[in-house]
Amino acid sequence: MLTSINPKLPMRNKNVTKDYYVNQLGFTEFGSADYDGYLMLQKDNIQIHFFEFAALDPKENYGQVYIRVDNIDSFYQLLLDKKVGIHPNGYLQIKPWGQKEFSLLDPDNNLLTFGQGIV
C-alpha cells in the first residue's frame, strides 16, 4: 500500500535552501513548476519538500529527516571533498543500533541524518 514518503521541512529563504541542497548535496529540483513559497527537491530515489516559514528561528527548529543510503562511505567522502559542514556531533560512526551514520544541519537548522545498516 504505502510506497514512499516525502518529508516537508521549513525554510526561510527558497534561494538559500535550493542553493545548499543543489550545490552542496547534489539534489535537483523536482517538477517544472516554480511554486511561490514551496520547493521540491530530489536525489536518487528520495524527495524532500520545503515550505516557506520566513519567521522561523533556526535555534528553535526541530525539523529532522533520516535518509537511508547504500554507500555511506562514498557519500560522506564526497561531502567532505566539497567542504560541506558535518554536524559537530554527527561525524561518520557506527552506532550501537547497527547503523553507520552521520548528520548535517541545513541553513535552517533542519537535521539530516544519513544512515546505512551494517552487516
C-alpha positions as CSV (number, residue, x, y, z in Angstrom):
1,M,0.0,0.0,0.0
2,L,2.5,2.7,1.1
3,T,5.1,3.4,-1.5
4,S,7.2,6.4,-0.4
5,I,7.4,9.3,2.0
6,N,8.3,12.9,1.1
7,P,9.1,14.9,4.3
8,K,8.2,18.6,4.4
9,L,10.7,20.8,6.2
10,P,10.6,24.6,6.9
11,M,12.8,27.1,5.0
12,R,13.3,30.8,5.5
13,N,14.6,31.6,2.0
14,K,13.9,29.5,-1.0
15,N,17.0,30.5,-2.9
16,V,19.4,29.8,0.0
17,T,17.7,26.3,0.6
18,K,17.8,25.5,-3.1
19,D,21.5,26.5,-3.4
20,Y,22.5,24.4,-0.4
21,Y,20.7,21.2,-1.5
22,V,21.6,21.5,-5.2
23,N,25.2,22.8,-5.0
24,Q,26.3,21.2,-1.8
25,L,24.3,17.9,-1.6
26,G,23.7,17.2,-5.2
27,F,19.9,17.4,-5.3
28,T,17.9,18.6,-8.3
29,E,14.7,20.5,-8.5
30,F,11.6,18.2,-8.9
31,G,9.0,19.2,-11.4
32,S,8.8,22.1,-13.9
33,A,6.6,24.5,-11.9
34,D,8.0,27.1,-9.6
35,Y,5.7,27.4,-6.7
36,D,5.8,30.5,-4.6
37,G,6.9,29.6,-1.1
38,Y,7.3,25.9,-1.9
39,L,10.3,23.9,-3.1
40,M,10.6,20.2,-4.1
41,L,14.0,18.6,-4.5
42,Q,15.1,15.1,-5.3
43,K,18.2,13.0,-5.2
44,D,18.2,9.4,-6.4
45,N,15.0,7.8,-5.1
46,I,14.1,10.4,-2.4
47,Q,12.3,13.8,-2.4
48,I,12.3,16.4,0.2
49,H,9.7,19.2,0.1
50,F,10.2,22.6,1.8
51,F,7.6,25.2,2.8
52,E,8.3,28.8,3.4
53,F,8.4,29.9,7.0
54,A,10.1,33.3,6.9
55,A,9.7,33.9,10.7
56,L,11.5,30.6,11.5
57,D,14.0,30.9,14.3
58,P,16.7,28.3,13.4
59,K,17.6,27.9,17.0
60,E,14.0,26.7,17.7
61,N,13.7,24.5,14.6
62,Y,13.4,20.8,15.3
63,G,12.9,19.6,11.7
64,Q,14.6,16.3,11.1
65,V,14.7,13.6,8.5
66,Y,16.5,10.2,8.4
67,I,17.8,9.2,5.0
68,R,18.9,5.7,4.3
69,V,21.8,5.3,1.8
70,D,23.5,2.3,0.2
71,N,27.1,3.6,0.0
72,I,27.5,5.9,3.0
73,D,31.3,5.9,3.0
74,S,31.4,7.3,-0.6
75,F,28.7,9.8,0.0
76,Y,30.3,11.0,3.2
77,Q,33.7,11.4,1.4
78,L,32.0,13.3,-1.4
79,L,30.6,15.8,1.0
80,L,33.9,16.2,2.8
81,D,35.6,16.8,-0.5
82,K,33.0,19.6,-1.2
83,K,33.7,21.1,2.2
84,V,30.1,20.5,3.4
85,G,29.9,21.1,7.1
86,I,29.2,17.9,9.1
87,H,27.3,18.3,12.4
88,P,29.8,18.7,15.2
89,N,28.3,15.7,17.0
90,G,27.4,13.8,13.8
91,Y,30.6,12.6,12.2
92,L,30.5,9.2,10.5
93,Q,30.4,6.5,13.0
94,I,28.9,3.1,13.8
95,K,26.0,3.4,16.2
96,P,25.0,0.7,18.8
97,W,21.8,0.1,16.9
98,G,23.6,-1.3,13.9
99,Q,23.7,1.7,11.7
100,K,26.7,3.7,10.2
101,E,25.5,7.3,10.4
102,F,26.5,10.9,10.0
103,S,24.5,14.2,10.3
104,L,24.3,17.6,8.7
105,L,22.4,20.8,9.6
106,D,21.0,22.7,6.6
107,P,20.8,26.6,6.6
108,D,17.6,26.5,8.6
109,N,18.9,24.0,11.2
110,N,16.9,21.0,9.8
111,L,18.8,18.0,10.9
112,L,19.6,15.5,8.1
113,T,20.9,12.1,9.3
114,F,22.2,9.7,6.7
115,G,22.4,6.0,7.7
116,Q,23.3,2.6,6.3
117,G,22.8,-0.7,8.0
118,I,26.0,-2.7,8.8
119,V,26.1,-6.4,8.2
